[in-house]
Every structure is written in C-alpha cells, then in structure tokens.
Amino acid sequence: MTDAPLCRFCKTPLTHSFLDLGDQPLANSYLTRAELEAGTERAYPLHARVCPACFLVQVDDPVAAEDIFDGGYAYFSSYSPSWVAHAKRYAEAMADRLSLGSQSLAVEIASNDGYLLKHFAAMGVPVLGVEPSANTAEAARAVGVPTEVAFFNAATGEALAARGVQADLMAANNVLAHVPDIGDFVAGFPRVLKPEGVLTFEFPHLLSLIDKVQFDTIYHEHFSYLSLLAVERVLASRGMRVFDVERLATHGGSLRLFCAHRASAHRETEALRGLRAEEAAAGLGRIETYAGFAGRVEAVRDGFLAFLRGARAEGKTVAAYGAAAKGATFLNYAGTTAQDLVCAFDANPHKQGRFLPGSHVPILAPDMVAKVRPDYVLILPWNLKDEIMGQLAYVRGWGGRFVTASPEVAVQS
C-alpha cells in the first residue's frame, strides 16, 4: 500500500517528485478589489511528479477543472499579436498541406476566442470550435466562429460524431497539458476525425522546460508536462499514432505533432524518428534524469530575490509587464508582493483593475507605463520578450531597463 497519488494516465503510484512549488493560488484567477479586501483567496498544493512507468510529468489536482475554466476565465488568445500571427501561419500551412476548402471541416478543441479558426473561416473553410469557457466562446461567436461550450472528452466526441461532425483537420493547441484525464480527452479525437484526417497537437516540450529551467510554466491549470515519449504512449492506447513533428519557438520551445488513426496511410517522417532519438539520448526514459531539477529552480529564485534587494537598496522601482499565469507562479514561488513590484501592466482589459493572484500586485493598462515610469520593467511572459521590448522601446527614454528572471536574471538597456 502507498499514499502516493496515481499517474493520471497509467495509474502507477507517483513516488518520484519533480518539483514542489508549495501552496499557490490559481494562476489565472485575478482578484477584484472586493475579493482582495475580503481575504478569501484560496491556495492549493502545486507539486509536480514524474511517473516511473510512462514518464508523464504531472501535477497533483487538488482543484477541479471546472473551478479553473469557469465563465470568468481571463485568458484571451487574441490579445497577443504574435500568437494570432502564429495561428494565421498555421491555418495557411494546413489549408495548403491538406487542400482544405469549402467541403472540408476544421475543428479546434479549446478554441478560446476564435483566434485560430477565424483564419480558416476567412479562407472559406467551415469551422467548429469546442471551448469549455463560456466567456471566451462568446467572444469567438462574435467574430463568426461557431463554438460549442463543452469540455472535450470521449463522450463529447461521441456526441459530435452522432450529429455527423467529421473533421478533415482537428487542432488542439496548448490544451493537451490542461486536461486532468488525458486518456479520456484523447479518446474523443478518433470519434470525430475522418479515417485519413489529421490531428495536430501543440505543447511546450518537456525537454525545453528542463534544459531552460522553465519552472514557471508549472501551474494548476497545466496538469501535465509533455514529451513525445509520453504522448505517443497515450495516443497508442486510444488507437492513434504520431507520423510527423515540427519544432516551434513558441512558449520557449514547443512541439507540433501530426497525428492520425493507427490504420491511416500517413507515413512516419525522419523528423519524428530524429526527435525520438533525441529524447532517448537526453534520458527522458530514465527516472534519474528528472532528479535535481528542484535545486536548479531554487538557484533561479535566489538570483531574482538578489536582484530585487539590489534594486530596493538603490531606490529603484520595479514594475512587471504581462500578467501571465507563468508570472504568477514565478512571483508566488519567490514570495514577491506589491511591496516589491509597484504594479504589473497588461493589454488584456479583462485583467486591468484587478490584482495578480497571491502577490496582489495591481494590474494596469499599458498606457500607464509612461506615467509610472519604472526603472526596471520585469517581463514575466519571457516567451514574448522581444515583442514586449519592441512595444515599450520608449522606456529607454528615461533610462528604464528590461529584466527577465529565468533561467537567470538578465538586465537589458
């Protein structure tokens, strides 16, 4: 008998810790002033473990998915211009690769505010979004993307198939990590995908997380941290397989997997075989590879706290830019508060006027940067560093400098 939690995929006891980040609030649950003053914010254990059998890295799930992706979910994909551009490039490439047209159907799972499917629709390709959050689904419909509010799983896939929904392309970008029951989620796809249809997953690569110490991508909303090794095992259990892969720069290093029914005619590529070999060489199939990560994370935290102490000693002000979920994880692990950061700026109006979870740093609109005039701008969504530095180039006019904190503190003029 063991008290260890069980792997969310293969049910093996999770006896190996990857990283324990302590108790943290939900990273996308931004507080109103009334909620802040009420003092009712809750925190939950945030502990990532690795399965010694299937090597799926995963966090415990002390909070229900419905409590994360409710009607007040604050992440809207369209507020990142670079992400919308990435989606447009994907749509154009897939329409060309699969010869999609007016008789085709593109379905996106976790379609958010229509940021991706609107590009297919503009090309005359019929689309359907499936999105668990009601407020982002409403935004998608407003831009002409038909969207159903539902958590996708085997039952949802069965219901869509019963209505005659059969897709030439299914996309599930940055959602595979967000589902508590990864096996049940994947089981929905073969029901909706045509026999020779293509399913693509995009997700941050676990190998990049480890190599670049991207621990701030760990939060309750991300139930799993994915490698090709683990995902291929999940897909195989549901009658599907990977046949191609692309490496992406998004989110600090991501994979785009091209998947299909096991019996389909799609042939495996050399790129896929190469990635399998790379993961094997990196030791992702050996449990000892995952040891020692916590010590590297502690070093990143200590370096950031030293930077804050130095800025405070010099009388310098520090503000954050990008009230991203990864920023919430980072700041809360470091114990940062509103006394350390004067504010955070974010372009999403759904976050403005609220407070970051845990740290309670106030969130302002970007047009307030010139009024606050911080000495340092801490870029929390480091994956958008170049985009943000370009938008805020005028900060240099008063001697302001930009800071990123992971994998080590870097200050740029």
C-alpha positions in Angstrom: 0.0 0.0 0.0 1.2 3.5 -0.7 -0.2 7.0 0.0 1.4 8.3 -3.3 -1.1 9.7 -5.9 -1.6 7.6 -9.0 -0.5 8.6 -12.5 -3.4 10.3 -14.3 -2.7 8.1 -17.4 -1.3 4.7 -16.4 -2.3 4.6 -12.7 1.2 3.8 -11.5 2.0 5.2 -8.0 3.8 8.6 -8.3 6.7 8.1 -5.9 9.2 10.5 -7.6 8.9 14.2 -7.0 9.9 16.5 -9.9 9.3 19.9 -8.2 7.3 21.1 -5.2 6.3 24.7 -5.5 4.3 24.8 -2.3 0.8 26.2 -1.9 -0.3 28.6 -4.7 -3.5 30.3 -5.8 -4.9 29.5 -9.3 -2.6 31.4 -11.7 -5.4 32.8 -13.9 -7.7 33.8 -11.0 -7.2 37.6 -10.9 -8.7 39.3 -7.9 -11.1 42.2 -7.8 -10.5 44.8 -5.1 -13.6 43.5 -3.3 -12.2 39.9 -3.4 -8.8 41.2 -2.2 -10.3 43.0 0.7 -12.5 40.0 1.6 -9.3 38.0 2.1 -10.9 34.8 0.8 -8.3 33.8 -1.8 -7.5 30.1 -1.6 -4.2 28.4 -2.3 -3.7 24.8 -3.3 -0.6 22.5 -3.3 1.4 22.8 -6.5 3.5 19.6 -6.7 4.8 18.1 -10.0 5.8 14.4 -10.0 7.1 12.1 -12.7 5.6 8.7 -13.4 8.3 6.0 -13.3 6.3 3.8 -15.8 5.1 6.1 -18.6 7.3 9.2 -17.7 4.3 11.6 -17.8 5.3 14.6 -15.6 2.2 15.9 -13.9 0.9 18.0 -11.0 -1.5 16.8 -8.3 -5.0 18.1 -9.0 -6.4 19.4 -5.7 -8.8 21.7 -7.5 -11.5 20.7 -10.1 -11.0 21.7 -13.7 -14.4 23.3 -13.6 -13.2 25.7 -11.0 -10.3 26.8 -13.3 -12.1 27.1 -16.6 -15.3 28.6 -15.5 -17.2 31.5 -17.0 -14.7 34.0 -15.7 -11.6 32.6 -17.3 -9.4 35.6 -18.1 -7.0 34.3 -20.9 -8.0 35.6 -24.3 -5.6 34.4 -27.0 -6.2 37.4 -29.3 -4.5 39.9 -27.0 -1.1 38.6 -28.1 -0.4 39.8 -31.7 2.5 37.3 -32.1 0.2 34.4 -31.1 -2.5 35.5 -33.6 0.2 35.7 -36.3 1.4 32.2 -35.3 -2.2 30.9 -35.7 -2.6 32.5 -39.1 0.6 30.9 -40.4 -0.6 27.5 -39.1 -4.0 27.9 -40.8 -2.4 28.9 -44.1 0.1 26.0 -43.9 -2.6 23.4 -43.0 -5.0 24.6 -45.6 -2.3 24.1 -48.2 -0.9 20.8 -46.9 -4.4 19.2 -46.6 -6.0 21.0 -49.5 -8.8 22.3 -47.3 -11.7 24.0 -48.9 -15.5 24.7 -48.7 -16.3 21.0 -48.4 -13.8 20.4 -45.6 -14.2 20.9 -41.8 -11.6 22.2 -39.4 -12.4 21.6 -35.7 -10.4 23.2 -32.9 -10.5 21.9 -29.3 -10.1 24.6 -26.7 -10.7 27.2 -29.4 -10.7 30.1 -26.9 -11.8 33.4 -28.6 -11.6 32.2 -32.2 -8.1 33.4 -32.6 -7.2 30.4 -34.9 -10.4 29.2 -36.6 -11.2 32.7 -37.8 -8.3 32.4 -40.3 -9.8 29.2 -41.7 -13.2 30.8 -41.9 -11.7 33.7 -43.8 -10.4 31.2 -46.4 -13.9 29.7 -46.8 -13.2 26.6 -44.8 -16.1 25.6 -42.5 -15.1 25.6 -38.8 -16.3 24.5 -35.4 -14.8 25.3 -32.1 -15.2 23.4 -28.8 -14.3 25.6 -25.8 -15.0 25.0 -22.1 -15.1 28.6 -21.0 -18.3 30.4 -21.8 -16.9 33.9 -21.9 -14.2 33.2 -24.5 -16.7 31.1 -26.5 -18.9 34.1 -26.7 -16.1 36.2 -28.0 -15.4 33.6 -30.7 -19.0 33.6 -31.8 -18.8 37.4 -32.1 -16.1 37.1 -34.7 -18.1 34.5 -36.7 -16.6 31.2 -35.3 -19.4 28.7 -34.4 -18.4 27.5 -30.9 -19.8 24.9 -28.5 -19.2 25.3 -24.8 -18.1 21.9 -23.5 -15.1 20.0 -22.0 -13.8 17.7 -24.8 -13.5 14.0 -24.0 -14.7 10.6 -25.3 -18.4 11.4 -24.5 -18.2 14.8 -26.3 -16.5 13.2 -29.3 -19.2 10.6 -29.4 -22.0 13.2 -29.3 -20.4 15.3 -32.1 -19.9 12.2 -34.2 -23.6 11.2 -33.6 -24.5 14.6 -35.1 -22.5 13.9 -38.2 -19.4 16.0 -37.3 -16.4 14.5 -39.1 -13.3 16.6 -39.4 -10.5 16.7 -42.0 -8.4 18.6 -39.5 -8.5 18.8 -35.8 -6.3 21.1 -33.8 -5.6 21.1 -30.1 -3.0 23.7 -29.4 -1.7 24.1 -25.9 -4.6 22.2 -24.4 -3.3 18.6 -24.0 -1.5 19.7 -20.9 -4.7 21.3 -19.5 -6.8 18.1 -19.1 -6.9 16.2 -15.9 -7.9 12.9 -17.6 -5.5 12.8 -20.6 -6.6 9.4 -21.7 -10.3 10.3 -21.8 -9.5 13.5 -23.6 -7.5 11.8 -26.4 -10.3 9.2 -26.7 -12.6 11.9 -28.2 -10.5 12.5 -31.3 -10.8 9.2 -33.2 -14.6 9.6 -33.0 -14.6 12.9 -34.8 -11.6 12.6 -37.1 -12.1 11.2 -40.6 -10.2 8.0 -41.4 -7.5 9.9 -43.2 -7.9 13.1 -41.3 -5.1 14.8 -39.4 -4.9 15.9 -35.8 -2.3 18.3 -34.6 -1.2 19.0 -31.0 1.0 21.8 -30.0 2.5 21.9 -26.5 5.6 23.1 -24.7 8.3 20.5 -24.8 9.3 18.9 -21.5 12.9 18.8 -22.7 12.9 22.6 -23.1 11.4 23.0 -19.6 14.2 21.0 -18.1 17.0 22.4 -20.1 16.0 26.1 -19.7 14.6 25.8 -16.1 11.1 27.0 -17.3 9.5 26.1 -14.0 7.1 29.0 -14.1 5.1 27.1 -16.8 4.1 24.8 -14.0 0.7 25.8 -12.5 -2.6 24.1 -11.6 -4.1 24.7 -15.0 -1.3 22.7 -16.6 -2.0 19.2 -15.3 0.8 17.6 -17.5 4.2 18.4 -18.9 4.7 16.6 -22.1 7.4 14.7 -24.1 7.0 12.9 -27.3 7.7 9.7 -25.4 4.7 10.2 -23.0 2.3 11.5 -25.7 3.0 8.6 -28.1 2.0 6.1 -25.3 -1.2 8.0 -24.6 -2.2 8.1 -28.3 -1.3 4.4 -28.9 -3.7 3.5 -26.1 -6.5 5.1 -28.0 -5.8 3.8 -31.5 -3.8 6.8 -32.8 -0.2 7.5 -33.7 2.2 10.3 -34.5 3.5 10.5 -38.0 5.3 13.8 -38.2 6.6 16.6 -35.9 7.7 20.3 -36.2 9.7 22.1 -33.6 8.4 25.6 -32.7 9.9 28.5 -30.9 6.6 29.3 -29.1 6.4 29.1 -25.3 10.2 28.7 -25.0 10.3 25.6 -27.2 7.3 23.6 -28.3 6.4 20.6 -30.5 3.7 20.4 -33.1 2.7 16.7 -33.5 0.9 15.5 -36.6 -1.3 12.5 -35.6 -3.7 10.2 -37.3 -5.6 6.9 -36.9 -3.3 4.0 -36.4 -4.6 2.4 -39.7 -4.3 5.6 -41.8 -1.9 5.9 -44.7 0.2 8.7 -43.3 3.9 7.7 -43.2 6.3 8.5 -40.4 8.9 11.1 -41.2 12.6 11.3 -40.5 11.9 14.3 -38.3 9.8 12.2 -36.0 12.5 9.5 -35.8 15.1 12.1 -35.0 13.1 13.6 -32.1 12.6 10.1 -30.6 16.3 9.6 -30.7 17.0 13.0 -29.2 14.7 12.4 -26.2 16.2 8.9 -25.7 19.7 10.5 -25.7 18.5 13.1 -23.2 17.4 10.4 -20.8 13.6 11.2 -20.8 13.0 7.4 -20.5 15.1 7.2 -17.3 13.8 8.3 -13.9 17.1 9.6 -12.7 17.1 12.3 -15.4 14.3 14.1 -13.5 16.3 14.3 -10.2 18.0 17.6 -9.3 15.6 19.9 -11.1 14.4 21.4 -7.8 17.9 22.6 -6.9 18.2 24.5 -10.3 14.9 26.2 -9.7 16.0 27.3 -6.2 19.0 29.0 -7.8 16.8 30.9 -10.2 14.6 32.1 -7.3 17.6 33.2 -5.3 19.1 35.2 -8.2 15.8 37.0 -8.6 15.5 37.9 -5.0 19.0 39.2 -5.0 18.1 41.5 -7.9 15.1 42.8 -6.0 17.2 43.5 -3.0 19.7 45.4 -5.1 17.0 47.5 -6.8 15.5 48.3 -3.5 18.9 49.3 -2.0 19.4 51.7 -5.0 16.0 53.2 -4.6 14.9 51.9 -8.0 11.3 50.9 -8.9 10.4 47.6 -10.5 7.2 47.0 -12.4 6.1 43.9 -14.2 4.8 43.6 -17.8 2.4 40.8 -18.8 0.1 39.5 -16.1 0.7 36.0 -17.3 0.0 32.8 -15.5 3.7 31.9 -15.6 4.4 35.2 -13.9 2.0 34.3 -11.1 3.8 31.0 -10.5 7.2 32.7 -10.5 6.3 35.6 -8.2 4.5 33.4 -5.7 7.3 30.9 -5.5 9.7 33.8 -4.9 7.3 35.3 -2.2 7.0 38.5 -4.2 4.4 41.1 -3.0 3.1 44.5 -4.0 6.0 46.0 -1.9 8.5 44.5 -4.4 6.6 45.5 -7.6 4.8 48.8 -7.9 2.4 47.2 -10.5 2.0 45.0 -13.5 0.9 46.1 -16.9 -1.2 44.0 -19.3 -3.0 44.7 -22.5 -5.9 42.4 -21.6 -8.8 44.7 -20.3 -10.2 41.7 -18.5 -7.2 41.8 -16.2 -6.8 45.5 -15.8 -8.1 46.9 -12.5 -7.6 43.6 -10.8 -4.7 42.1 -8.8 -2.3 39.3 -9.5 -3.2 36.1 -7.5 -1.1 35.6 -4.5 1.3 38.5 -4.8 -1.6 41.0 -5.1 0.3 43.3 -7.4 -2.2 45.7 -9.1 -2.7 45.4 -12.9 -2.8 48.5 -15.0 -3.2 49.2 -18.7 0.0 49.5 -20.8 -0.7 53.2 -21.4 0.1 53.8 -17.7 3.8 52.7 -18.3 4.8 56.3 -19.2 3.0 57.7 -16.2 4.6 55.2 -13.7 8.0 55.4 -15.3 9.5 52.3 -13.6 13.3 52.0 -13.5 13.0 48.3 -14.4 10.4 46.5 -16.4 10.3 42.8 -15.4 9.0 40.9 -18.4 7.0 38.0 -16.9 6.0 36.2 -20.2 9.6 35.7 -21.3 8.4 33.9 -24.4 7.2 37.3 -25.7 10.3 39.2 -24.6 11.2 40.6 -28.0 7.6 41.6 -28.8 7.2 43.4 -25.5 10.6 45.2 -25.6 9.7 46.5 -29.1 6.3 47.8 -27.9 8.0 49.5 -24.9 11.1 50.8 -26.5 10.3 54.3 -25.2 11.1 53.1 -21.7 14.7 53.6 -22.5 14.0 57.3 -22.9 14.0 57.8 -19.1 16.8 55.3 -18.5 14.4 52.4 -17.9 15.8 48.9 -18.4 14.2 45.5 -19.1 14.6 42.4 -16.9 14.0 38.7 -17.4 14.5 36.3 -14.5 14.7 32.8 -15.9 16.9 30.8 -16.4 18.9 33.6 -14.7 18.4 37.3 -14.2 19.3 39.3 -17.3 19.1 43.1 -17.4 18.9 44.8 -20.8 19.1 48.5 -21.5 
